[in-house]
Amino acid sequence: MTLTQALQQLEAAGSAQTRKTYARHGVGPKMFGVSYAVLGQLTRKIKRDHALARGLWASGWHDARVLATFIADPQQADAATLDAWVIGAESRPLAGAVAKLVAATASAEALAGMWRADPREHVAVAGWDVVAELALNSTLPDTKFAALLKTIERDLHGAQNHVRYAMNGALIAIGVRNAKLERLAVAAARRIGKVAVDHGETGCQTPDAVAYIARTKARRAKRAKGTGV
């Protein structure tokens, strides 16, 4: 698929209602309003195409940039490009999409550390989103996540609005990694208490970390029982 073809398909798939929804989540006006279902269909059609991903990102369209993160090749995504992408993301949804890509690259841990300390809210959000992805999917040692729990407990209430949400999400992800980290995460969450986040005009809510971890554990136990594991 060429860049022109991809942009034409994205434009044709956009809708006014989706644009309104995205706008409530902080996405700027340069968007087609393409649903994630359609973006998923395009991703399955294109598969991996790093050159196309770079072109889509350079177009500046929100939907094209999200699609770029889905089809980019993590092995070809260098740290400098990923850093430029997250700086240009400017909204929480797009920063989160970049974070998912970053978590699959060799630069993930280094970039997450740099971004978490960034004063720009959307960049710091991406840093904590990478932590959540790594907690769920990486082979990093538990000691690294235990240390991050201490950082979350110390800094969460003083962090920027959406960073608090991302830190809470990282705490949950660490808590569902294994039994040892679950105990540490639950204890930290109880000491942190209620996490206040202003979600604006969206229907989003901030999950209670202790309850969310417990529900995830119960679902996993149910699945394991059902499969005879």
C-alpha positions in Angstrom: 0.0 0.0 0.0 1.3 3.4 -0.9 1.2 6.5 1.4 -1.4 8.1 -0.9 -3.6 5.0 -0.8 -3.3 4.7 3.0 -4.3 8.4 3.5 -7.2 8.1 1.1 -8.5 5.1 2.9 -8.2 6.8 6.3 -9.9 9.9 5.0 -12.8 7.8 3.6 -13.2 5.9 6.9 -13.4 9.0 9.1 -16.6 10.1 10.8 -17.8 13.3 12.5 -18.9 11.3 15.6 -15.4 9.8 16.0 -13.8 13.2 15.6 -16.0 14.5 18.4 -15.0 11.6 20.6 -11.3 12.0 19.9 -11.5 15.8 20.5 -12.8 15.2 24.0 -9.7 13.1 24.6 -7.4 16.0 23.6 -6.7 15.1 20.0 -6.1 18.2 17.8 -8.1 19.2 14.7 -5.8 17.4 12.2 -7.7 14.1 12.3 -10.0 12.1 10.0 -11.8 10.4 12.9 -11.1 6.8 12.1 -12.2 4.2 14.6 -9.7 1.8 16.2 -11.6 -1.1 14.6 -10.9 0.2 11.1 -7.3 1.0 12.1 -7.0 -2.6 13.2 -8.3 -3.8 9.8 -5.8 -1.7 8.0 -3.0 -3.0 10.3 -3.9 -6.6 9.4 -3.9 -5.7 5.7 -0.6 -3.8 5.8 1.2 -5.9 8.4 4.8 -4.5 8.9 5.9 -1.6 6.6 8.4 0.7 8.3 8.8 3.0 5.3 5.1 3.5 5.1 5.0 4.1 8.9 7.5 6.9 8.6 5.5 8.5 5.8 2.2 8.2 7.7 3.8 9.9 10.8 5.2 12.6 8.7 1.8 13.4 7.3 0.8 14.9 10.7 -2.7 13.3 10.7 -3.6 11.8 14.0 -5.2 8.7 12.6 -2.2 8.2 10.3 0.2 8.5 13.2 -1.7 5.9 15.2 -1.6 3.6 12.3 2.1 4.3 11.9 2.8 3.0 15.4 0.9 -0.2 14.6 2.8 -1.1 11.4 6.3 0.2 12.3 9.0 -2.4 12.7 10.3 -2.3 16.3 13.7 -3.6 15.1 14.0 -0.7 12.7 12.7 2.0 15.1 15.7 3.8 16.4 15.7 5.8 19.7 16.1 9.2 18.1 13.0 8.6 15.9 10.9 7.3 18.7 11.9 10.3 20.9 10.9 12.6 18.1 7.6 10.8 17.7 6.6 11.0 21.4 7.5 14.7 21.5 5.2 15.3 18.5 2.4 13.1 19.9 0.8 15.9 22.0 -2.2 13.9 23.1 -2.6 11.1 25.6 -4.1 8.6 23.1 -1.2 9.1 20.6 1.4 9.1 23.3 0.0 5.8 24.5 0.2 4.4 20.9 3.8 5.4 20.7 4.5 3.8 24.0 3.2 0.4 22.9 5.6 0.5 19.9 8.5 1.6 22.1 7.9 -1.2 24.6 8.7 -3.7 21.8 12.1 -2.1 21.0 15.6 -2.4 22.4 15.4 1.2 23.5 12.3 0.7 25.7 13.9 0.8 29.2 16.2 3.8 28.4 13.4 5.8 26.8 10.9 5.1 29.5 13.4 6.4 32.1 14.1 9.6 30.2 10.4 10.3 29.4 9.2 9.7 32.9 11.3 12.6 34.1 10.2 14.9 31.2 8.2 18.1 32.3 5.9 17.8 29.3 2.8 15.9 30.4 2.2 13.8 27.3 5.9 12.7 27.3 5.8 11.7 30.9 2.5 9.8 30.2 4.3 7.8 27.5 7.1 7.0 29.9 4.8 5.4 32.4 2.8 3.7 29.6 6.0 2.0 28.5 6.5 0.9 32.1 3.1 -0.7 32.1 3.8 -2.5 28.8 7.1 -3.8 30.1 5.6 -5.0 33.3 3.1 -7.1 31.3 5.3 -8.3 28.6 9.1 -8.1 29.4 11.6 -10.3 31.1 13.1 -7.5 33.1 13.9 -8.5 36.7 11.3 -7.9 39.4 13.7 -5.6 41.3 13.3 -2.9 38.6 9.6 -2.9 39.0 9.8 -3.0 42.8 11.9 0.2 42.6 9.4 1.8 40.3 6.6 1.1 42.8 8.5 3.2 45.3 8.7 6.0 42.8 5.0 5.8 42.0 4.1 5.9 45.7 6.4 8.9 46.4 5.5 11.0 43.3 2.0 10.1 42.1 0.0 12.7 44.0 2.3 15.5 43.0 2.4 14.5 39.3 0.4 16.2 36.5 -3.1 15.2 35.8 -2.8 12.5 33.1 0.6 11.4 34.5 -1.3 10.4 37.6 -3.5 8.2 35.5 -0.6 6.6 33.7 1.3 6.0 37.0 -1.8 4.3 38.4 -1.9 2.2 35.3 1.7 1.2 35.7 1.1 0.3 39.3 -1.7 -2.0 38.2 0.4 -3.6 35.5 3.2 -4.2 38.0 0.7 -5.7 40.4 -0.6 -8.2 38.0 2.9 -9.4 36.9 3.3 -12.0 39.6 2.4 -12.8 43.2 5.4 -11.1 44.8 4.9 -7.8 42.9 1.2 -8.1 43.6 1.8 -7.9 47.3 4.1 -4.9 46.9 1.8 -3.1 44.5 -1.3 -3.6 46.6 0.5 -2.3 49.7 1.7 0.7 47.8 -1.8 1.4 46.4 -3.3 1.3 49.8 -0.8 3.8 51.1 -1.4 6.0 48.1 -5.2 6.0 48.5 -7.6 7.5 46.0 -6.1 8.7 42.8 -7.8 11.9 41.6 -7.7 12.5 37.8 -9.8 15.1 35.8 -11.0 13.2 32.7 -12.8 16.2 31.3 -15.9 15.5 29.2 -15.0 11.9 28.6 -16.6 8.9 30.2 -13.3 7.6 31.5 -12.8 6.7 35.1 -9.7 6.1 37.2 -9.6 2.5 38.3 -9.1 1.6 41.9 -5.7 -0.3 41.8 -6.4 -2.7 44.6 -9.8 -3.8 43.2 -8.5 -4.0 39.6 -5.5 -6.2 40.5 -7.9 -8.5 42.5 -10.3 -8.8 39.5 -7.4 -9.5 37.2 -6.1 -12.2 39.5 -9.6 -13.8 39.7 -10.0 -13.8 35.9 -6.7 -15.5 35.4 -7.5 -18.1 38.0 -10.9 -18.7 36.3 -9.2 -19.1 32.9 -6.6 -21.4 34.3 -9.3 -23.6 35.9 -11.3 -23.7 32.7 -8.3 -24.9 30.7 -7.2 -27.4 33.3 -3.9 -25.6 33.9 
